[in-house]
Amino acid sequence: MTTAVSIPRTGGGGRRTAVAASARQVTKAYGTGETRVVALDSVDVDIARGRFTAIMGPSGSGKSTLMHCLAGLDTVTSGQIWLDETEITGLKDKKLTQLRRDRIGFIFQAFNLLPTLNAIENITLPMDIAGRKPDRAWLECVVATVGLAGRLKHRPNQLSGGQQQRVAVARALAARPEIIFGDEPTGNLDSRAGAEVLGFLRRSVDELGQTIVIVTHDPVAASYADRALYLADGSIVDEMVDPTAEMVLDRMKAFDARGRVS
């Protein structure tokens, strides 16, 4: 059974001003016949603009697949994905690449920093490749938000893991994307560094108005979000608003007890 989860849309003329991204009846399947595996099963979801959303679920639940489809990193078998008012399903590769470059930010577990570049060069690299000059006032605001002002000339091997991930966060924020996706962005960090990065993500939402979606298995990480979505067997089975780590953990245990989540 598929659970439809939606955020009220606001604004006139059909504009979806409260929604940064959405999925409608999205199915993602791999293989055919007896080997066919359904990773997403007719998923409907809206991602609220200017909010922090956590997507949770066990391994194989479809959470990473959902994020990759929303971000245009993976194609769907059927259904529609929207970024604001742009339907991205069916876009040609060149248009999709341009959309990802100009309108979407990414933060991954592996920091993906170039070792020969210092922090500020890594932060501005995507814009440099695109031939765009950064907005200096915004860039300074981002650097201040993530607390890197004193480390901009340092190369990755001169930074701690937490600092490197902060550079990755700043890189995602610097181009002012409409939405940022993070795939287990604190998965390679210790608890202290992870808390620092999650705090910076939270501040980017509260102070900079950023929209952030992360995939995580960590109840503590989910507690920084405004909303947690729970996936099982390719479907959204529950959601929680203003989650705490304890609430998330209890919800996950409840799924275990019902045999819905392993």
C-alpha positions in Angstrom: 0.0 0.0 0.0 1.4 3.4 -1.0 1.1 6.4 1.3 0.7 9.8 -0.3 2.3 12.5 1.6 1.8 16.1 0.6 2.6 19.7 1.6 -0.1 22.3 0.9 0.7 24.4 -2.1 0.4 28.1 -1.9 0.2 31.0 -4.4 -2.1 31.7 -7.3 -2.0 30.7 -10.9 -1.1 27.1 -10.1 2.4 28.0 -8.8 3.7 25.5 -6.4 5.5 28.0 -4.3 5.6 25.9 -1.1 7.1 22.9 -2.8 10.8 22.6 -3.9 10.5 19.1 -5.4 7.9 16.5 -5.8 7.3 12.9 -7.0 4.0 11.6 -8.5 3.4 7.9 -8.8 7.1 7.2 -9.2 8.1 3.6 -9.7 11.7 2.5 -10.1 12.3 -1.2 -11.0 15.4 -3.1 -11.9 15.5 -6.2 -14.1 12.6 -8.0 -15.8 10.5 -11.1 -15.2 11.4 -13.2 -12.2 14.5 -11.1 -11.5 12.5 -7.8 -11.4 13.1 -5.8 -8.2 10.9 -2.8 -7.4 12.9 -0.2 -5.5 10.2 2.4 -5.5 6.5 1.5 -5.7 4.2 4.4 -6.9 5.6 7.0 -4.5 3.9 10.3 -4.1 5.8 13.0 -2.0 6.3 16.7 -1.8 9.5 18.3 -0.4 8.7 21.6 1.3 10.7 24.6 0.3 12.9 26.1 3.0 12.7 23.0 5.2 15.0 20.2 6.3 13.7 16.7 5.3 15.2 13.4 6.4 14.5 10.2 4.5 14.9 7.1 6.6 14.5 3.3 6.2 16.5 0.1 6.3 18.9 -1.1 3.7 17.0 -1.9 0.5 14.0 0.2 1.5 14.4 2.6 -1.4 15.5 5.7 0.4 18.7 6.3 -1.6 16.9 5.5 -4.8 14.2 8.0 -4.0 16.8 10.7 -3.3 18.7 9.9 -6.5 15.5 10.1 -8.5 14.4 13.4 -6.9 17.9 14.8 -7.7 17.9 13.7 -11.3 20.8 11.3 -10.6 18.7 8.3 -11.6 15.9 7.7 -14.0 12.4 6.5 -13.1 10.6 3.5 -14.6 7.3 5.4 -14.5 5.8 8.5 -12.9 7.0 12.1 -12.7 9.6 14.1 -10.8 9.3 17.9 -10.5 11.9 20.5 -9.5 9.7 23.5 -8.6 7.7 23.8 -11.9 10.1 21.9 -14.1 9.4 18.3 -14.8 12.8 16.6 -14.9 11.6 13.1 -16.0 12.1 12.9 -19.7 14.7 15.7 -19.9 17.5 15.1 -22.4 20.9 14.4 -20.8 22.3 17.8 -21.6 19.4 19.7 -20.1 19.4 17.4 -17.1 23.1 17.9 -16.5 22.6 21.7 -16.8 19.7 21.6 -14.3 21.7 19.6 -11.8 24.6 22.0 -12.2 22.6 25.2 -11.9 19.7 24.3 -9.5 20.8 21.4 -7.3 23.5 20.9 -4.7 24.9 17.6 -3.5 26.7 16.5 -0.4 28.0 12.9 -0.3 29.6 10.7 2.4 32.9 10.8 0.5 33.8 14.5 0.7 34.8 14.5 -3.0 37.3 17.3 -2.6 40.2 17.8 -4.9 43.4 17.4 -2.9 45.4 19.9 -5.0 42.9 22.7 -4.3 42.5 24.6 -1.1 39.2 25.0 0.7 37.9 28.1 -1.1 39.0 26.7 -4.5 37.1 23.5 -3.7 34.0 25.6 -2.7 34.0 27.6 -5.9 35.0 24.8 -8.2 31.5 24.0 -9.6 30.9 27.7 -10.5 34.4 28.0 -12.0 33.7 25.0 -14.2 30.4 26.5 -15.2 32.1 29.9 -16.0 30.1 31.7 -13.3 31.4 34.2 -10.8 30.3 33.6 -7.2 28.2 36.2 -5.4 30.8 37.4 -3.0 28.4 38.6 -0.3 26.6 35.2 -0.4 29.9 33.3 -0.4 31.1 35.2 2.6 27.7 34.5 4.3 28.0 30.7 3.5 31.7 30.6 4.8 30.6 32.3 8.0 27.7 30.0 8.4 29.8 26.9 8.2 32.6 28.4 10.3 35.4 28.1 7.7 36.7 31.7 7.6 40.1 30.7 9.1 40.7 27.6 7.0 40.0 28.7 3.5 43.7 28.5 2.3 44.1 25.0 3.7 44.1 21.9 1.5 42.0 18.9 2.4 44.9 17.0 3.9 45.3 19.9 6.3 41.7 19.7 7.5 39.9 17.3 9.9 37.1 15.1 8.5 34.5 17.4 10.0 36.2 20.4 8.4 36.4 18.7 5.0 32.7 17.9 5.2 32.0 21.5 6.0 33.9 22.5 2.8 31.6 20.1 1.0 28.5 21.7 2.6 29.8 25.1 1.7 30.4 24.0 -1.9 26.8 22.8 -2.2 25.5 26.1 -0.7 27.8 28.5 -2.6 26.0 28.3 -5.9 22.7 29.1 -4.2 20.9 25.9 -5.5 17.1 25.6 -5.1 17.6 22.3 -3.2 20.5 20.4 -1.6 20.6 16.6 -1.4 22.8 14.7 1.1 23.4 11.0 1.0 24.4 10.0 4.5 26.4 13.2 4.7 27.7 12.4 8.2 28.3 8.7 7.6 32.1 9.0 7.6 32.3 11.3 10.6 32.6 10.7 14.3 29.7 11.9 16.5 31.2 15.3 17.3 32.1 16.1 13.7 28.7 14.8 12.6 26.9 17.0 15.0 28.9 20.0 13.7 27.9 19.4 10.1 24.3 18.7 11.0 24.2 21.9 13.0 25.5 23.8 9.9 22.9 22.2 7.7 20.2 23.2 10.2 21.5 26.8 10.3 21.6 27.0 6.5 17.8 26.2 6.6 17.0 28.6 9.4 19.3 31.5 8.5 19.8 31.2 4.7 16.4 29.7 3.7 18.0 26.6 2.1 16.0 23.5 1.3 17.8 20.3 2.3 17.0 16.6 1.9 19.2 14.0 3.5 19.1 10.2 3.4 20.1 8.8 6.8 19.8 5.7 9.0 20.8 7.7 12.1 18.0 8.9 14.5 20.2 11.7 15.8 20.8 13.0 12.3 17.0 12.8 11.6 16.4 14.9 14.8 17.9 17.9 13.1 15.2 17.8 10.4 11.8 19.5 10.3 10.3 16.3 8.9 11.3 12.6 8.7 9.9 10.3 6.0 10.0 6.5 6.5 10.4 4.1 3.6 9.9 0.4 3.6 9.7 -1.9 0.6 9.8 1.0 -1.8 6.9 2.9 -0.3 6.5 5.8 2.2 4.9 4.2 5.2 5.0 7.0 7.8 6.2 10.5 8.5 7.1 12.5 11.5 7.1 16.3 12.0 9.7 17.9 14.3 11.3 14.6 15.2 13.5 13.9 18.2 16.1 11.2 18.2 14.0 9.3 20.8 10.8 9.6 18.8 12.6 8.4 15.7 14.2 5.4 17.5 10.8 4.5 19.0 9.2 4.6 15.6 11.9 2.4 14.1 11.4 -0.1 16.9 7.7 -0.1 16.2 8.4 -1.0 12.6 10.7 -3.8 13.8 7.9 -5.2 16.0 5.4 -5.2 13.1 7.9 -6.9 10.9 7.7 -4.0 8.4 11.3 -2.9 8.7 14.2 -5.2 9.3 
